[in-house]
Amino acid sequence: MPASSTIWHQPVDIEQLNAWGRLVMAGHLGIAITAVGDDFLEGTMPVDARTHTPFGILHGGASVVLAETLGSVGGTLCVDQRTHHCVGLEINSNHIRGVRTGLVVGTARPFHRGKTTQVWHIEIRDEEQRLVNISRLTLAVIERRDR
């Protein structure tokens, strides 16, 4: 695939992306990156005891973690990771539908990819493709200081 047909700064290795998240919040919640297209990133999260409220439905905070994970990973893949990385500035999240079991699938696409900020749109759907959550994530693109 020609470099101009994708938004990613370099080739994407889904196994490496999942390894990044294994021992952090994403791993604790069972989040997995499942697909990467030319302009989107997709991931799943189980709806189970790890992600439930005490009332047995998907916790809104878990949806926000999925949204921020997908947007942040997407943002990071859009920059030269040798010199820059992305951190969250703000997230807005609307919870549309409750889910009790199964998997939810999040899809992240950028609205804006600038030199200092990025804005990502994330939709989370249940296994019947019904909209569960929509989120907008703003990222800061910052210079790495650990070089």
N, CA, C and O atoms as a DFTB+ gen file, in Angstrom:
588 C
 N C O
     1  1       0.859      -1.169       0.000
     2  2       0.000       0.000       0.000
     3  2       0.904       1.230       0.000
     4  3       1.803       1.317       0.837
     5  1       0.701       2.173      -0.899
     6  2       1.518       3.376      -0.952
     7  2       1.336       4.202       0.314
     8  3       0.248       4.256       0.887
     9  1       2.431       4.852       0.746
    10  2       2.395       5.641       1.983
    11  2       1.336       6.726       1.939
    12  3       0.783       7.073       2.983
    13  1       1.030       7.277       0.765
    14  2       0.080       8.383       0.661
    15  2      -1.373       7.940       0.883
    16  3      -2.243       8.791       1.066
    17  1      -1.655       6.626       0.872
    18  2      -3.036       6.175       1.018
    19  2      -3.437       5.944       2.474
    20  3      -4.566       5.533       2.740
    21  1      -2.545       6.198       3.406
    22  2      -2.826       5.960       4.813
    23  2      -2.431       7.174       5.656
    24  3      -1.552       7.947       5.277
    25  1      -3.088       7.326       6.795
    26  2      -2.743       8.442       7.689
    27  2      -1.605       8.077       8.641
    28  3      -1.058       8.955       9.308
    29  1      -1.248       6.814       8.714
    30  2      -0.258       6.356       9.680
    31  2       1.152       6.744       9.267
    32  3       1.496       6.707       8.086
    33  1       1.955       7.113      10.236
    34  2       3.321       7.575       9.985
    35  2       4.230       6.442       9.531
    36  3       5.168       6.663       8.764
    37  1       3.957       5.239      10.000
    38  2       4.749       4.066       9.628
    39  2       3.833       2.853       9.619
    40  3       2.693       2.944      10.074
    41  1       4.308       1.715       9.109
    42  2       3.460       0.519       9.107
    43  2       3.006       0.166      10.526
    44  3       3.736       0.384      11.493
    45  1       1.797      -0.378      10.634
    46  2       1.191      -0.669      11.929
    47  2       1.222      -2.171      12.193
    48  3       0.836      -2.970      11.340
    49  1       1.688      -2.544      13.387
    50  2       1.739      -3.930      13.833
    51  2       0.723      -4.090      14.969
    52  3       0.963      -3.627      16.084
    53  1      -0.408      -4.743      14.690
    54  2      -1.472      -4.886      15.686
    55  2      -0.976      -5.641      16.922
    56  3      -1.357      -5.303      18.043
    57  1      -0.136      -6.654      16.733
    58  2       0.398      -7.385      17.894
    59  2       1.191      -6.453      18.801
    60  3       1.085      -6.555      20.023
    61  1       1.976      -5.554      18.238
    62  2       2.747      -4.599      19.039
    63  2       1.823      -3.630      19.767
    64  3       2.054      -3.309      20.933
    65  1       0.780      -3.164      19.089
    66  2      -0.178      -2.266      19.734
    67  2      -0.812      -2.935      20.948
    68  3      -0.949      -2.309      21.999
    69  1      -1.199      -4.196      20.813
    70  2      -1.799      -4.911      21.936
    71  2      -0.787      -5.186      23.043
    72  3      -1.152      -5.218      24.218
    73  1       0.470      -5.382      22.686
    74  2       1.515      -5.549      23.707
    75  2       1.683      -4.266      24.521
    76  3       1.906      -4.332      25.730
    77  1       1.578      -3.081      23.867
    78  2       1.668      -1.809      24.600
    79  2       0.639      -1.755      25.723
    80  3       0.926      -1.255      26.810
    81  1      -0.562      -2.272      25.458
    82  2      -1.658      -2.147      26.409
    83  2      -1.807      -3.282      27.401
    84  3      -2.649      -3.211      28.296
    85  1      -1.023      -4.307      27.265
    86  2      -1.233      -5.520      28.057
    87  2      -1.180      -5.285      29.568
    88  3      -2.027      -5.812      30.290
    89  1      -0.219      -4.515      30.067
    90  2      -0.026      -4.363      31.518
    91  2      -0.552      -3.046      32.071
    92  3      -0.256      -2.693      33.212
    93  1      -1.319      -2.325      31.284
    94  2      -1.872      -1.040      31.722
    95  2      -3.403      -1.114      31.690
    96  3      -3.962      -2.199      31.530
    97  1      -4.076       0.011      31.837
    98  2      -5.540       0.048      31.937
    99  2      -6.218      -0.769      30.837
   100  3      -7.139      -1.536      31.121
   101  1      -5.781      -0.617      29.599
   102  2      -6.421      -1.338      28.489
   103  2      -6.386      -2.843      28.728
   104  3      -7.380      -3.531      28.495
   105  1      -5.270      -3.349      29.181
   106  2      -5.150      -4.779      29.446
   107  2      -6.040      -5.232      30.584
   108  3      -6.633      -6.308      30.515
   109  1      -6.143      -4.425      31.631
   110  2      -6.991      -4.777      32.781
   111  2      -8.461      -4.897      32.372
   112  3      -9.201      -5.705      32.932
   113  1      -8.879      -4.089      31.396
   114  2     -10.274      -4.118      30.953
   115  2     -10.510      -5.059      29.776
   116  3     -11.643      -5.205      29.318
   117  1      -9.453      -5.696      29.284
   118  2      -9.607      -6.637      28.175
   119  2      -9.714      -5.981      26.812
   120  3     -10.193      -6.602      25.864
   121  1      -9.274      -4.732      26.697
   122  2      -9.325      -4.016      25.416
   123  2      -8.285      -4.600      24.466
   124  3      -7.143      -4.849      24.851
   125  1      -8.699      -4.814      23.224
   126  2      -7.793      -5.320      22.192
   127  2      -8.002      -4.529      20.910
   128  3      -9.135      -4.273      20.501
   129  1      -6.901      -4.148      20.285
   130  2      -6.958      -3.540      18.943
   131  2      -7.200      -4.693      17.981
   132  3      -6.485      -5.695      18.011
   133  1      -8.206      -4.552      17.129
   134  2      -8.592      -5.658      16.249
   135  2      -8.423      -5.368      14.765
   136  3      -8.315      -6.296      13.964
   137  1      -8.400      -4.093      14.387
   138  2      -8.290      -3.762      12.960
   139  2      -7.707      -2.365      12.808
   140  3      -7.929      -1.480      13.634
   141  1      -6.961      -2.198      11.739
   142  2      -6.410      -0.897      11.365
   143  2      -6.632      -0.735       9.874
   144  3      -6.182      -1.555       9.074
   145  1      -7.335       0.339       9.503
   146  2      -7.549       0.646       8.094
   147  2      -6.709       1.847       7.703
   148  3      -5.884       2.311       8.491
   149  1      -6.905       2.346       6.517
   150  2      -6.134       3.501       6.041
   151  2      -6.373       4.748       6.888
   152  3      -5.478       5.582       7.020
   153  1      -7.581       4.888       7.471
   154  2      -7.895       6.101       8.236
   155  2      -8.693       5.812       9.503
   156  3      -9.377       6.700      10.011
   157  1      -8.621       4.586      10.023
   158  2      -9.342       4.266      11.245
   159  2      -8.606       3.184      12.034
   160  3      -7.765       2.453      11.512
   161  1      -8.961       3.120      13.303
   162  2      -8.451       2.105      14.217
   163  2      -9.664       1.518      14.926
   164  3     -10.567       2.257      15.315
   165  1      -9.696       0.192      15.099
   166  2     -10.841      -0.453      15.727
   167  2     -10.364      -1.333      16.870
   168  3      -9.296      -1.942      16.802
   169  1     -11.175      -1.390      17.925
   170  2     -10.841      -2.243      19.052
   171  2     -12.092      -2.721      19.756
   172  3     -13.172      -2.152      19.596
   173  1     -11.929      -3.788      20.547
   174  2     -13.049      -4.364      21.277
   175  2     -12.790      -4.300      22.776
   176  3     -11.654      -4.178      23.234
   177  1     -13.886      -4.388      23.521
   178  2     -13.816      -4.477      24.976
   179  2     -14.961      -5.378      25.433
   180  3     -16.093      -5.213      24.978
   181  1     -14.678      -6.335      26.332
   182  2     -15.750      -7.181      26.836
   183  2     -16.653      -6.409      27.794
   184  3     -16.210      -5.513      28.511
   185  1     -17.915      -6.778      27.785
   186  2     -18.864      -6.258      28.766
   187  2     -19.050      -7.392      29.766
   188  3     -19.799      -8.339      29.528
   189  1     -18.343      -7.269      30.899
   190  2     -18.362      -8.307      31.931
   191  2     -18.093      -7.656      33.281
   192  3     -18.177      -6.434      33.400
   193  1     -17.775      -8.437      34.286
   194  2     -17.587      -7.911      35.642
   195  2     -16.537      -6.803      35.694
   196  3     -16.645      -5.903      36.527
   197  1     -15.518      -6.845      34.821
   198  2     -14.480      -5.802      34.820
   199  2     -15.006      -4.453      34.371
   200  3     -14.475      -3.413      34.762
   201  1     -16.048      -4.463      33.550
   202  2     -16.524      -3.228      32.921
   203  2     -17.956      -2.864      33.311
   204  3     -18.524      -1.913      32.774
   205  1     -18.537      -3.614      34.239
   206  2     -19.920      -3.376      34.683
   207  2     -20.010      -2.325      35.787
   208  3     -19.051      -2.087      36.522
   209  1     -21.175      -1.708      35.885
   210  2     -21.571      -0.959      37.080
   211  2     -22.103      -1.975      38.088
   212  3     -22.261      -3.147      37.745
   213  1     -22.382      -1.558      39.317
   214  2     -23.017      -2.482      40.267
   215  2     -24.398      -2.957      39.802
   216  3     -24.933      -3.927      40.340
   217  1     -24.977      -2.278      38.804
   218  2     -26.299      -2.637      38.286
   219  2     -26.228      -3.589      37.099
   220  3     -27.258      -3.913      36.507
   221  1     -25.013      -4.046      36.737
   222  2     -24.856      -5.051      35.695
   223  2     -24.871      -4.540      34.274
   224  3     -25.084      -5.315      33.342
   225  1     -24.643      -3.215      34.082
   226  2     -24.545      -2.679      32.718
   227  2     -23.163      -2.069      32.515
   228  3     -22.443      -1.793      33.475
   229  1     -22.811      -1.867      31.268
   230  2     -21.514      -1.290      30.914
   231  2     -21.321       0.049      31.610
   232  3     -22.163       0.940      31.499
   233  1     -20.232       0.186      32.316
   234  2     -19.892       1.412      33.030
   235  2     -19.466       2.474      32.013
   236  3     -18.655       2.199      31.128
   237  1     -20.012       3.681      32.141
   238  2     -19.648       4.763      31.229
   239  2     -18.160       5.060      31.244
   240  3     -17.584       5.409      30.213
   241  1     -17.531       4.926      32.408
   242  2     -16.085       5.150      32.492
   243  2     -15.301       4.142      31.668
   244  3     -14.260       4.475      31.102
   245  1     -15.794       2.913      31.599
   246  2     -15.130       1.905      30.770
   247  2     -15.226       2.288      29.294
   248  3     -14.271       2.115      28.538
   249  1     -16.384       2.808      28.893
   250  2     -16.520       3.281      27.502
   251  2     -15.540       4.410      27.223
   252  3     -14.957       4.474      26.141
   253  1     -15.357       5.295      28.185
   254  2     -14.414       6.400      28.017
   255  2     -12.985       5.867      27.906
   256  3     -12.190       6.384      27.122
   257  1     -12.656       4.838      28.687
   258  2     -11.319       4.239      28.584
   259  2     -11.113       3.649      27.192
   260  3     -10.048       3.827      26.599
   261  1     -12.115       2.950      26.664
   262  2     -11.993       2.398      25.314
   263  2     -11.808       3.516      24.301
   264  3     -10.937       3.432      23.436
   265  1     -12.620       4.562      24.400
   266  2     -12.517       5.685      23.455
   267  2     -11.151       6.351      23.538
   268  3     -10.518       6.600      22.512
   269  1     -10.696       6.638      24.746
   270  2      -9.402       7.318      24.884
   271  2      -8.252       6.427      24.447
   272  3      -7.273       6.909      23.877
   273  1      -8.361       5.136      24.708
   274  2      -7.324       4.208      24.252
   275  2      -7.220       4.223      22.732
   276  3      -6.127       4.368      22.185
   277  1      -8.350       4.074      22.049
   278  2      -8.326       4.035      20.588
   279  2      -7.842       5.349      19.997
   280  3      -7.009       5.346      19.090
   281  1      -8.350       6.480      20.496
   282  2      -7.927       7.771      19.977
   283  2      -6.464       8.056      20.247
   284  3      -5.761       8.575      19.381
   285  1      -5.999       7.721      21.445
   286  2      -4.596       7.980      21.796
   287  2      -3.644       7.111      20.984
   288  3      -2.606       7.581      20.518
   289  1      -4.004       5.846      20.818
   290  2      -3.166       4.980      19.985
   291  2      -3.177       5.494      18.552
   292  3      -2.126       5.575      17.915
   293  1      -4.355       5.843      18.038
   294  2      -4.432       6.391      16.686
   295  2      -3.579       7.637      16.529
   296  3      -2.838       7.769      15.555
   297  1      -3.683       8.553      17.484
   298  2      -2.884       9.776      17.428
   299  2      -1.396       9.486      17.426
   300  3      -0.637      10.090      16.668
   301  1      -0.982       8.563      18.273
   302  2       0.431       8.199      18.366
   303  2       0.930       7.609      17.055
   304  3       2.075       7.838      16.665
   305  1       0.077       6.853      16.375
   306  2       0.478       6.249      15.101
   307  2       0.593       7.281      13.976
   308  3       1.169       6.999      12.925
   309  1       0.045       8.471      14.202
   310  2       0.079       9.523      13.179
   311  2       1.298      10.441      13.302
   312  3       1.487      11.325      12.466
   313  1       2.116      10.245      14.320
   314  2       3.282      11.116      14.503
   315  2       4.562      10.285      14.440
   316  3       4.533       9.059      14.546
   317  1       5.665      10.971      14.269
   318  2       6.973      10.317      14.312
   319  2       7.273      10.017      15.777
   320  3       7.607      10.921      16.543
   321  1       7.155       8.755      16.166
   322  2       7.294       8.365      17.564
   323  2       8.714       8.518      18.095
   324  3       8.933       8.453      19.305
   325  1       9.674       8.719      17.210
   326  2      11.042       8.970      17.667
   327  2      11.170      10.362      18.268
   328  3      12.041      10.602      19.103
   329  1      10.295      11.290      17.841
   330  2      10.431      12.685      18.285
   331  2       9.211      13.229      19.019
   332  3       9.326      14.212      19.752
   333  1       8.043      12.610      18.836
   334  2       6.803      13.137      19.421
   335  2       5.925      12.014      19.973
   336  3       6.081      10.845      19.621
   337  1       5.009      12.403      20.841
   338  2       3.951      11.493      21.269
   339  2       2.709      12.320      21.581
   340  3       2.759      13.549      21.611
   341  1       1.604      11.635      21.810
   342  2       0.319      12.301      22.021
   343  2      -0.194      12.003      23.421
   344  3      -0.061      10.890      23.930
   345  1      -0.780      13.025      24.029
   346  2      -1.408      12.866      25.337
   347  2      -2.787      13.509      25.293
   348  3      -3.009      14.476      24.565
   349  1      -3.706      12.968      26.075
   350  2      -5.066      13.485      26.097
   351  2      -5.162      14.853      26.745
   352  3      -4.558      15.100      27.789
   353  1      -5.921      15.738      26.122
   354  2      -6.225      17.063      26.690
   355  2      -7.653      17.115      27.214
   356  3      -7.909      17.651      28.292
   357  1      -8.594      16.549      26.434
   358  2     -10.009      16.623      26.799
   359  2     -10.753      15.500      26.094
   360  3     -10.446      15.140      24.958
   361  1     -11.741      14.957      26.799
   362  2     -12.613      13.970      26.166
   363  2     -14.051      14.318      26.527
   364  3     -14.363      14.660      27.667
   365  1     -14.905      14.221      25.533
   366  2     -16.340      14.422      25.705
   367  2     -16.993      13.118      25.297
   368  3     -16.689      12.573      24.236
   369  1     -17.893      12.611      26.138
   370  2     -18.460      11.302      25.877
   371  2     -19.951      11.304      26.160
   372  3     -20.390      11.757      27.217
   373  1     -20.726      10.798      25.215
   374  2     -22.167      10.667      25.386
   375  2     -22.527       9.189      25.383
   376  3     -22.209       8.458      24.445
   377  1     -23.203       8.759      26.456
   378  2     -23.628       7.370      26.596
   379  2     -25.048       7.254      26.042
   380  3     -25.974       7.890      26.546
   381  1     -25.208       6.449      25.017
   382  2     -26.453       6.371      24.263
   383  2     -27.314       5.178      24.677
   384  3     -28.533       5.303      24.798
   385  1     -26.688       4.030      24.892
   386  2     -27.439       2.790      25.129
   387  2     -26.684       1.933      26.137
   388  3     -25.455       1.866      26.106
   389  1     -27.420       1.279      27.028
   390  2     -26.830       0.346      27.976
   391  2     -26.575      -1.006      27.331
   392  3     -27.292      -1.422      26.421
   393  1     -25.538      -1.686      27.819
   394  2     -25.186      -3.018      27.334
   395  2     -24.906      -3.880      28.559
   396  3     -24.247      -3.429      29.496
   397  1     -25.401      -5.119      28.559
   398  2     -25.221      -6.005      29.713
   399  2     -24.161      -7.084      29.491
   400  3     -23.461      -7.458      30.431
   401  1     -24.034      -7.589      28.261
   402  2     -23.109      -8.695      27.998
   403  2     -22.497      -8.543      26.609
   404  3     -22.907      -7.696      25.815
   405  1     -21.522      -9.374      26.347
   406  2     -20.927      -9.435      25.008
   407  2     -19.696      -8.571      24.861
   408  3     -18.928      -8.377      25.804
   409  1     -19.528      -8.062      23.667
   410  2     -18.404      -7.192      23.328
   411  2     -18.948      -5.887      22.785
   412  3     -19.998      -5.855      22.144
   413  1     -18.227      -4.816      23.046
   414  2     -18.486      -3.573      22.326
   415  2     -17.294      -3.334      21.417
   416  3     -16.170      -3.737      21.715
   417  1     -17.565      -2.668      20.302
   418  2     -16.541      -2.392      19.294
   419  2     -16.448      -0.889      19.114
   420  3     -17.445      -0.219      18.843
   421  1     -15.234      -0.364      19.268
   422  2     -15.000       1.056      19.067
   423  2     -14.242       1.304      17.782
   424  3     -13.336       0.551      17.425
   425  1     -14.619       2.367      17.088
   426  2     -13.924       2.771      15.862
   427  2     -13.528       4.226      16.009
   428  3     -14.364       5.086      16.287
   429  1     -12.236       4.497      15.819
   430  2     -11.697       5.850      15.969
   431  2     -11.212       6.367      14.625
   432  3     -10.504       5.677      13.891
   433  1     -11.612       7.607      14.318
   434  2     -11.174       8.299      13.102
   435  2     -10.829       9.732      13.467
   436  3     -11.475      10.321      14.334
   437  1      -9.823      10.300      12.822
   438  2      -9.475      11.686      13.146
   439  2     -10.381      12.695      12.443
   440  3     -10.755      12.521      11.283
   441  1     -10.721      13.755      13.178
   442  2     -11.331      14.946      12.584
   443  2     -10.237      15.896      12.133
   444  3     -10.356      16.566      11.107
   445  1      -9.158      15.943      12.926
   446  2      -8.083      16.921      12.704
   447  2      -6.764      16.311      13.162
   448  3      -6.680      15.749      14.254
   449  1      -5.732      16.424      12.325
   450  2      -4.385      15.962      12.675
   451  2      -3.418      17.110      12.426
   452  3      -2.862      17.236      11.335
   453  1      -3.220      17.938      13.430
   454  2      -2.348      19.091      13.290
   455  2      -0.978      18.854      13.902
   456  3      -0.690      17.777      14.423
   457  1      -0.138      19.882      13.829
   458  2       1.216      19.783      14.383
   459  2       1.226      19.761      15.901
   460  3       2.100      19.138      16.504
   461  1       0.262      20.437      16.533
   462  2       0.256      20.518      18.001
   463  2      -0.970      19.895      18.654
   464  3      -0.952      19.610      19.851
   465  1      -2.036      19.678      17.885
   466  2      -3.228      19.019      18.426
   467  2      -3.830      18.081      17.388
   468  3      -3.628      18.228      16.182
   469  1      -4.572      17.120      17.903
   470  2      -5.371      16.231      17.067
   471  2      -6.745      16.119      17.730
   472  3      -6.862      16.218      18.951
   473  1      -7.777      15.913      16.918
   474  2      -9.125      15.682      17.435
   475  2      -9.649      14.407      16.777
   476  3      -9.651      14.272      15.554
   477  1     -10.095      13.476      17.623
   478  2     -10.557      12.168      17.166
   479  2     -12.024      11.944      17.517
   480  3     -12.495      12.385      18.566
   481  1     -12.738      11.256      16.634
   482  2     -14.135      10.869      16.822
   483  2     -14.158       9.358      17.028
   484  3     -13.616       8.606      16.217
   485  1     -14.786       8.919      18.112
   486  2     -14.849       7.495      18.418
   487  2     -16.312       7.090      18.595
   488  3     -17.045       7.698      19.375
   489  1     -16.721       6.067      17.869
   490  2     -18.058       5.489      18.023
   491  2     -17.909       4.091      18.603
   492  3     -17.087       3.299      18.143
   493  1     -18.716       3.798      19.618
   494  2     -18.728       2.473      20.226
   495  2     -20.094       1.858      19.957
   496  3     -21.128       2.480      20.198
   497  1     -20.083       0.625      19.452
   498  2     -21.318      -0.071      19.090
   499  2     -21.352      -1.444      19.749
   500  3     -20.312      -2.020      20.068
   501  1     -22.564      -1.958      19.948
   502  2     -22.709      -3.302      20.495
   503  2     -22.608      -4.322      19.357
   504  3     -22.357      -3.964      18.207
   505  1     -22.806      -5.578      19.695
   506  2     -22.652      -6.637      18.689
   507  2     -23.738      -6.624      17.623
   508  3     -23.590      -7.267      16.583
   509  1     -24.824      -5.902      17.865
   510  2     -25.874      -5.734      16.849
   511  2     -25.687      -4.430      16.070
   512  3     -26.586      -4.006      15.344
   513  1     -24.533      -3.801      16.219
   514  2     -24.193      -2.549      15.531
   515  2     -24.993      -1.342      16.022
   516  3     -25.031      -0.312      15.349
   517  1     -25.636      -1.462      17.194
   518  2     -26.372      -0.326      17.755
   519  2     -25.391       0.605      18.465
   520  3     -24.479       0.156      19.159
   521  1     -25.594       1.899      18.279
   522  2     -24.713       2.895      18.877
   523  2     -24.847       2.881      20.399
   524  3     -25.952       2.989      20.931
   525  1     -23.729       2.750      21.090
   526  2     -23.675       2.698      22.547
   527  2     -23.105       4.001      23.101
   528  3     -23.569       4.493      24.130
   529  1     -22.104       4.562      22.424
   530  2     -21.401       5.734      22.932
   531  2     -20.755       6.470      21.762
   532  3     -20.292       5.854      20.803
   533  1     -20.731       7.799      21.860
   534  2     -19.919       8.600      20.941
   535  2     -19.020       9.488      21.789
   536  3     -19.452      10.046      22.797
   537  1     -17.780       9.610      21.372
   538  2     -16.815      10.417      22.108
   539  2     -15.992      11.251      21.144
   540  3     -15.771      10.877      19.992
   541  1     -15.544      12.402      21.652
   542  2     -14.601      13.252      20.917
   543  2     -13.409      13.454      21.837
   544  3     -13.558      13.887      22.979
   545  1     -12.231      13.137      21.329
   546  2     -10.992      13.211      22.100
   547  2     -10.053      14.232      21.472
   548  3      -9.773      14.178      20.275
   549  1      -9.572      15.157      22.285
   550  2      -8.560      16.111      21.840
   551  2      -7.225      15.701      22.440
   552  3      -7.109      15.495      23.648
   553  1      -6.219      15.587      21.581
   554  2      -4.877      15.196      21.993
   555  2      -3.906      16.353      21.781
   556  3      -4.046      17.133      20.839
   557  1      -2.920      16.451      22.670
   558  2      -1.789      17.346      22.460
   559  2      -0.663      16.523      21.839
   560  3      -0.370      15.417      22.293
   561  1      -0.042      17.064      20.810
   562  2       1.132      16.442      20.199
   563  2       2.328      17.137      20.816
   564  3       2.544      18.332      20.610
   565  1       3.105      16.376      21.578
   566  2       4.229      17.000      22.290
   567  2       5.551      16.337      21.930
   568  3       5.604      15.165      21.557
   569  1       6.603      17.115      22.053
   570  2       7.941      16.626      21.767
   571  2       8.373      15.681      22.876
   572  3       8.148      15.948      24.056
   573  1       8.987      14.585      22.493
   574  2       9.487      13.624      23.487
   575  2      10.661      14.251      24.221
   576  3      11.491      14.932      23.619
   577  1      10.723      14.020      25.499
   578  2      11.833      14.522      26.313
   579  2      12.692      13.411      26.857
   580  3      13.628      13.660      27.616
   581  1      12.385      12.184      26.478
   582  2      13.129      11.021      26.995
   583  2      14.180      10.516      26.011
   584  3      14.665       9.391      26.129
   585  1      14.524      11.358      25.042
   586  2      15.512      10.926      24.035
   587  2      16.904      11.178      24.526
   588  3      17.870      10.883      23.823
